[in-house]
Amino acid sequence: MINFDIQYVSRLFSILFRYLHVTMSISIFSMIIALFLGVLLALVRVSKVKTIYFFSNLYVSFFRGTPLIAQLFLLYFGFPQVIPLLKNLDAYTIAIIGLGLNASAYMSESIRAAINSIDKGQMEACLSVGMSYGQAMRRIIFPQAARVALPSIANNFIDIVKGSSLAFTIGVAEIMGKAQMEGASSYRLFESYLAVALLYWIVIIIFEYIQKVLERKMNAAY
């Protein structure tokens, strides 16, 4: 019979909350990187810029086709051996970069699909009234594409939050790493992993609510 200790779970929750800011800061900074690179990659793939179109496809293929944990290990353990400058980066920074690069590949596809969903006649109309390509994208296409892409981008952010749990594999003390350490020291592995799973669940529910609010506001004009 399992000797479940509800008091231990409650006590562990208070400990994990003290490390929640690490998980969230990793997720938010990674999201910023992913969104910036995702937009750039999407624009390159939509406009098919000849000089870098091949490399953008290769980038997306690599980060979508390899496990996130392998990418983190490659950045933290592999690349510093051939790129000495990376030796100065700590595990926290590597986790942000790794998650950002990984998510940008997925996000670029969401943004590219959203841009392609906008009627091409709108771009032609913009160009016909004297707008440049950049002005048309910024003023007309992007605002509409953002509404279409929001659900996918929000899902990407949720994946980043959950993916941040792998940061402990390179030594970052976030909520997953702390739960594992507490579970190993107390031999309460079931309670420890249950507590961290519930905490992630609560965080994701909050962001799902925020996503729905944003969707309602962005769809109000339509």
C-alpha positions as CSV (number, residue, x, y, z in Angstrom):
1,M,0.0,0.0,0.0
2,I,1.3,3.5,-0.9
3,N,2.1,5.6,2.1
4,F,1.1,9.0,0.6
5,D,2.2,12.0,2.5
6,I,-0.1,15.0,1.7
7,Q,1.8,17.2,4.2
8,Y,5.0,16.5,2.3
9,V,3.3,17.6,-1.0
10,S,2.1,20.8,0.7
11,R,5.5,21.5,2.1
12,L,7.2,20.8,-1.2
13,F,4.8,23.2,-3.0
14,S,6.1,26.1,-0.9
15,I,9.7,25.1,-1.8
16,L,9.0,24.8,-5.5
17,F,7.2,28.2,-5.6
18,R,10.6,29.8,-4.6
19,Y,12.1,28.4,-7.8
20,L,9.1,29.2,-10.1
21,H,10.7,32.5,-11.1
22,V,13.6,30.6,-12.6
23,T,11.3,28.5,-14.7
24,M,9.3,31.5,-15.8
25,S,12.3,33.7,-16.6
26,I,13.8,31.0,-18.7
27,S,10.5,30.6,-20.5
28,I,9.9,34.3,-21.1
29,F,13.4,35.1,-22.3
30,S,13.3,32.0,-24.6
31,M,9.9,33.2,-25.9
32,I,11.4,36.6,-26.8
33,I,14.2,34.9,-28.8
34,A,11.9,32.4,-30.4
35,L,9.4,35.1,-31.5
36,F,12.2,37.4,-32.9
37,L,13.8,34.5,-34.9
38,G,10.5,33.0,-35.8
39,V,9.4,36.2,-37.5
40,L,12.7,36.5,-39.4
41,L,12.6,32.9,-40.5
42,A,9.0,33.2,-41.6
43,L,9.7,36.3,-43.7
44,V,12.7,34.6,-45.3
45,R,10.6,31.5,-46.2
46,V,7.6,33.5,-47.4
47,S,9.7,35.9,-49.6
48,K,12.1,33.1,-50.5
49,V,15.2,35.2,-50.3
50,K,17.6,33.2,-52.5
51,T,20.8,33.6,-50.5
52,I,19.5,32.4,-47.2
53,Y,16.3,30.5,-48.0
54,F,18.2,27.2,-48.1
55,F,19.9,27.8,-44.7
56,S,16.5,28.8,-43.1
57,N,15.0,25.5,-44.3
58,L,18.1,23.7,-42.9
59,Y,17.7,25.5,-39.6
60,V,14.1,24.6,-39.2
61,S,14.6,21.0,-40.3
62,F,17.4,20.6,-37.7
63,F,15.7,22.0,-34.7
64,R,12.4,20.3,-35.5
65,G,14.1,17.0,-36.3
66,T,16.3,16.5,-33.3
67,P,15.4,16.1,-29.6
68,L,15.5,19.3,-27.4
69,I,17.6,17.5,-24.8
70,A,20.2,16.7,-27.5
71,Q,20.3,20.3,-28.6
72,L,20.8,21.5,-25.0
73,F,23.7,19.0,-24.5
74,L,25.2,20.0,-27.8
75,L,25.1,23.7,-26.8
76,Y,26.3,23.1,-23.2
77,F,28.8,20.3,-23.6
78,G,29.6,20.1,-27.3
79,F,30.0,23.6,-28.9
80,P,32.2,25.0,-26.1
81,Q,34.9,22.5,-27.1
82,V,35.1,24.0,-30.6
83,I,33.9,27.6,-29.8
84,P,35.9,28.8,-26.7
85,L,33.7,31.9,-26.3
86,L,30.8,29.6,-25.3
87,K,32.7,28.4,-22.2
88,N,31.8,31.7,-20.6
89,L,28.1,31.1,-20.8
90,D,26.4,29.5,-17.8
91,A,23.8,26.8,-17.8
92,Y,21.0,29.3,-17.3
93,T,21.9,31.2,-20.4
94,I,22.4,28.1,-22.4
95,A,19.0,26.9,-21.4
96,I,17.4,30.1,-22.6
97,I,19.3,30.0,-25.9
98,G,18.6,26.4,-26.5
99,L,14.9,26.7,-25.8
100,G,14.6,29.9,-27.9
101,L,16.3,28.3,-30.9
102,N,14.2,25.2,-30.7
103,A,10.9,27.1,-30.3
104,S,11.8,29.5,-33.1
105,A,11.8,26.7,-35.7
106,Y,8.2,25.7,-34.7
107,M,7.1,29.3,-34.4
108,S,8.4,30.2,-37.8
109,E,6.1,27.6,-39.3
110,S,3.1,29.0,-37.4
111,I,3.8,32.5,-38.5
112,R,4.6,31.5,-42.1
113,A,1.3,29.7,-42.3
114,A,-0.6,32.7,-40.8
115,I,1.0,35.1,-43.3
116,N,0.2,32.7,-46.2
117,S,-3.4,32.5,-45.0
118,I,-3.9,36.3,-45.8
119,D,-5.4,36.9,-49.2
120,K,-2.6,37.8,-51.6
121,G,-4.9,40.4,-53.1
122,Q,-4.3,42.5,-50.0
123,M,-0.6,42.7,-50.6
124,E,-1.2,43.6,-54.3
125,A,-3.7,46.4,-53.2
126,C,-1.1,47.8,-50.8
127,L,1.6,47.9,-53.5
128,S,-0.8,49.5,-55.9
129,V,-1.4,52.5,-53.6
130,G,2.3,53.1,-53.2
131,M,3.2,51.2,-50.1
132,S,6.5,49.4,-49.9
133,Y,6.6,45.6,-49.2
134,G,7.8,46.4,-45.7
135,Q,5.1,48.9,-45.0
136,A,2.4,46.5,-46.3
137,M,3.7,43.7,-44.1
138,R,3.9,45.9,-41.0
139,R,0.6,47.8,-41.4
140,I,-1.7,45.3,-43.1
141,I,-0.5,41.8,-43.3
142,F,1.1,41.3,-39.9
143,P,-1.8,42.6,-37.8
144,Q,-4.1,40.1,-39.5
145,A,-1.5,37.2,-39.4
146,A,-1.0,37.8,-35.7
147,R,-4.6,37.1,-35.0
148,V,-4.4,33.8,-37.0
149,A,-1.1,32.8,-35.5
150,L,-1.9,33.6,-31.8
151,P,-3.3,30.1,-30.9
152,S,-0.2,28.4,-32.3
153,I,2.2,30.9,-30.8
154,A,0.5,30.5,-27.4
155,N,0.8,26.7,-27.7
156,N,4.5,27.2,-28.6
157,F,4.9,29.2,-25.3
158,I,3.3,26.4,-23.4
159,D,5.7,24.0,-24.9
160,I,8.6,26.3,-23.9
161,V,7.3,26.3,-20.3
162,K,7.1,22.5,-20.2
163,G,10.4,22.2,-22.1
164,S,12.2,24.3,-19.5
165,S,11.9,21.3,-17.2
166,L,14.9,19.9,-19.2
167,A,17.1,22.7,-18.0
168,F,17.9,20.7,-14.9
169,T,19.8,18.2,-17.1
170,I,22.5,20.8,-17.6
171,G,22.5,22.0,-14.0
172,V,19.9,24.7,-13.8
173,A,18.0,24.7,-10.4
174,E,14.4,25.2,-11.6
175,I,11.3,23.6,-10.3
176,M,11.8,20.2,-12.0
177,G,15.4,20.0,-10.8
178,K,14.4,21.0,-7.2
179,A,11.6,18.4,-7.2
180,Q,14.0,15.7,-8.3
181,M,16.6,16.7,-5.6
182,E,13.9,16.8,-2.9
183,G,12.5,13.5,-4.0
184,A,15.9,11.8,-4.1
185,S,16.8,13.0,-0.6
186,S,13.5,12.1,1.0
187,Y,12.7,9.0,-1.0
188,R,9.3,10.6,-1.7
189,L,9.6,10.4,-5.5
190,F,5.8,9.9,-6.1
191,E,4.9,13.0,-4.0
192,S,7.7,15.1,-5.5
193,Y,6.8,14.4,-9.1
194,L,3.1,14.8,-8.4
195,A,3.8,18.2,-6.8
196,V,5.8,19.5,-9.7
197,A,3.3,18.1,-12.2
198,L,0.5,19.9,-10.5
199,L,2.5,23.1,-10.3
200,Y,3.2,23.0,-14.1
201,W,-0.5,22.3,-14.7
202,I,-1.6,25.3,-12.6
203,V,0.9,27.5,-14.6
204,I,-0.4,26.2,-17.9
205,I,-4.0,26.7,-16.9
206,I,-3.3,30.4,-16.1
207,F,-1.6,30.9,-19.5
208,E,-4.4,29.2,-21.3
209,Y,-6.8,31.6,-19.7
210,I,-4.6,34.6,-20.7
211,Q,-4.6,33.1,-24.3
212,K,-8.4,33.0,-24.4
213,V,-8.7,36.6,-23.2
214,L,-6.2,37.7,-25.9
215,E,-8.0,35.8,-28.6
216,R,-11.3,37.4,-27.7
217,K,-9.9,40.9,-27.8
218,M,-8.1,40.3,-31.1
219,N,-11.2,38.7,-32.7
220,A,-13.5,41.4,-31.4
221,A,-12.9,43.5,-34.6
222,Y,-13.9,40.6,-36.8
